[in-house]
Amino acid sequence: MESKFNWKKWLQILGVILFIAGSLDPMEGSVIIAIGSILLASVAYYFKKPFWKWFAANAFGISIGVFFLFFFSNLGGFGGKSTLSWWWGTLILPYPIGWLSNIILMIKLASKKK
């Protein structure tokens, strides 16, 4: 008998693993978290899962936040001896907000299946 490979399930598992593995060190793993959230959003969109728009918005927010995280790091950070004000840090906020929202959505979807 030939078994059918369920790539949808494996892509979703890979997205969750990347998302959680990056969460072990949120600063260094931010790129892994962004890739995992984009993968989760892509799988959710392709298979029309509930909350796919939320996953897509979170992936976008995480990507924007991670971009600014690296951008400000390249400029030398903000506050302290830097010429950038602390208010520039608000551009990084979509990253933790999107991360927390993705965690809540994954818990909600996992509890719904049971």
Sequence and secondary structure as in RCSB ss.txt:
>XXXX:A:sequence
MESKFNWKKWLQILGVILFIAGSLDPMEGSVIIAIGSILLASVAYYFKKPFWKWFAANAFGISIGVFFLFFFSNL
GGFGGKSTLSWWWGTLILPYPIGWLSNIILMIKLASKKK
>XXXX:A:secstr
      HHHHHHHHHHHHHHHHHTSTTTTHHHHHHHHHHHHHHHHHTT TTHHHHHHHHHHHHHHHHHHHHHHHH
T SSTTSSS GGGGGGGTHHHHHHHHHHHHHHHHHHHH 
